[in-house]
Amino acid sequence: MSKPRILYTPIPEHTGKVFSGETFKQLLETFDVTLNENGVNYTISQVAYKIRGYDGLITGWGAAPLTEEVFKNADRLRIITHSAGSVKYMLSREVFERYIVPKGICVFSARESIAYNVAESTIGYLIMGCRRFIDHALAFREHGIWRDPRVQVNGQFLMGSIVGVIGASKVGREVIRLLKTFDVRILLYDPYVSESEAERLGVEKNELNVLLSRADFVTLHAPLTPETYRMIGEKELKLIKDGALLVNTSRGGVIDYKALIQECTSSRIYVVLDVTDPEPLPADSPLRHLSNVIITPHISGAGYYGYFRIGASTLKALQDFFAGKPVEGAVKLEEYDIMA
């Protein structure tokens, strides 16, 4: 029996980042894989030209959006496995409706794998932010001050606190799982999560304004959609308790930055941002210089653990699909509008 033919479009740099040597070897042994060895990403015309006769397509970061041209030539295509996160930039809703659904093509996204890295970073930001590690370290390094009296030493840290999680996304759910180690009370805002599911997750479902007013920590994990664009605005920011910490590792656009600047200038709350809008923030943005704001350069998704899980889950998706098993991580049309 012949092996399924797979067109592999990622460049070697991407391969080395998300596939361990053993996983990639197994991929090549299990399937008839045609590699992209050019060192540059294929154009959409190149993908359309090459796709004829292939049963599967593997894409990754830097892949060109798949257009009608590709699917007209995809005479045998049965599965697209995206060895990265969201597929939205690569597959428009129109393409999904006109080609993916009618042709019965399975689309897999490795978004859950990246979630592990982002969730780990989120926990780190929560602890770092509330304990003011950076302020203490800089006070000593730059000014030689041991226990600067201007920097809080004691307070309500993560253990025993109330944590508000906004968005039960893949990342949000992993954050919830990790938080339970810290004996916290977890509040959740997500209009797509039922009361019974919230109970299963071990969280208290709250309206957004209630969550913001009760939580010692607020962490954002909502996808950026028209519905969530600037969902945290002036009114919402003012509801956050004095001294509370706001962490955003989702997308910069879920916060209204004009309102955030105004609120942070008062030094009433602490903020950690791994994502901003735009990225990076302009050189004259006040947020760059406020002592109660920490900004990192969109690095929360990085890490060997999650990256190598991308490759492993991509391989598993292909193995399961061609074995006639359900594909964990398959993207459904009904999820499209609320995905990141």
Secondary structure, DSSP 8 states (H G I E B T S, - for coil): ----EEEE---HHHHHHH--HHHHHHHHHHSEEE---SSS---HHHHHHH-TT-SEEEE-TT-----HHHHHH-SS--EEEESSS--TTTS-HHHIIIIIHHHT-EEEE-HHHHHHHHHHHHHHHHHHHHHTHHHHHHHHHHH--SS-TTS--SS--STT-EEEEE--SHHHHHHHHHHGGGT-EEEEE-TTS-HHHHHHHT-EE--HHHHHHH-SEEEE-----TTTTT-B-HHHHHHS-TT-EEEE-S-GGGB-HHHHHHHHHTT-SEEEESS-SSSS--TT-GGGT-TTEEE--S-TT--HHHHHHHHHHHHHHHHHHHTT---TTB--GGGGGG--
